[in-house]
């Protein structure tokens, strides 16, 4: 079954690039431009993974991650922070807010797909994620 990834990102060029890179790998990409939109979409669609920009207008990515992890219906969805925040302690701050992963911008188109796939939950019997079928 095709996996769904929710991208919460305010920059249209970044949304376009991520969508292109992941759709070519067979994923369905949902997009939200703001934190509140992302929370609403996550609740409605229950994606397999959330890619979250940290520097969002209004409600920043840390607050979005904390809201997602405090919701019993959404807390099991893995979150990967995709951010230009790359100073000492930024990665730890993202992980402390609830993200399971951290990818620095600018993203590397050559490795981005594999980096994202490391965080996708593997369904039982899903051979597309490297499992060996029984």
N, C-alpha and C positions, 0 to 999 in steps of 0.2 A: 504494500500500500504506500502511496506517495506521502511523504512526511511534509508537514506544514511548519514554516518558520515565520514568526512575527518579528518584523524589523521596526523598532521604534527609533526614528532618526529624523531630525528636522532639516538636514541638508539634502536638497533634491539630487545633486550629483552623487552623493554617497549612496542614497537610496537606489538610484539607477544602477550604479556599479554593483552593489551587493545583490540586487535583484537579478541582474544579468548573470553574474558569476554563479549564483545558486540555482537559478532556473535551468541553466545549461546542465546542471548536475541532476536535474529531475525533481527539485523541490518546489512546492507551492509557497509563494512568498506573499504574506500579508504585510501591509505597510501602515504605520501610524506616524504622524508628524509631531505629536506632543505626548507627554506623559499620560494625561488623562485619557486621550484617545487610545493610547496603547493599553491602559488598564481596562477600558471598556471592550476593546477588541479581544484581549486575552480572555476576559470573562465570557464573551459570546462565542469565541471560536476554539478555545482550549488548544493552542498550537503545541507542537512537539518540542519547540525550542523558541526562546526569545533572545534576539540580538538587540542590545540596548545601548544607545549613545548615552553618555553621562552628561554632556553639556547640552541640555535641552532648555528651551525658554520656559520660564514659569516654574514648573515642577521638574527638578533635575533628576538624572538617572538614579542617583542614590535613593531618593525618596520613592521613585517608581519601583525599584527593586525591593525596598522594604515593604511597600504596599502589596506587592505580588506575593512575597514570602509570608505576609501576615494573613493572607486569605487562604483558608483551608482548601478551597476549590482549585487554587492556582499554585500553591506552594511547592508542588512536586515538579513543576515545569522548570527545566534548567534555564538559567539566564547567563548569557555571555556579554560582558561589557565590551563594547567596541568603541574605543575612545582615543582621543589625542592627548588625554591626560597621561603623561608618562614620567612624571617626576617621582622622586623617592617617596614611597608611601601611598601613591595613588592606586596601585594594584591592590594593596592590602585593604584600602578603604572601600574599593569596589567589592572585594570578597566579603568584607565585614557587613556590607549592606545587603548581601544575599546572593551575589553573583557566584556561579560555579567556575566561571572562566573569564579571561581577560585577553583581548586582542588589541594591540596598538594600531592606531592610524598614523600615517596612511597605511592602508592594508596592502598586502602583497598579493596581486591577482594570481600569482603562480601557486601560492600555498594556502590562500584563504579558505577554499573549499574543504581541504583536509583539516585545517584548524577547526572549522565549524563542526565538521562531522565527528570530531572527538567528543563533542558534548551532546550529540543526539542520542536519546535513549534507543537502545537496540531491542526491538520486539522479538519475542520468542520465534525462532525459525526464520528470521529476517536475514537472508544470505547476502543482501546488498551491503550490509554494514560489516562484512568480514566474518560473520558466523559461519560455521560449517554445518550444513544441513544434516540432520540425523539419518 
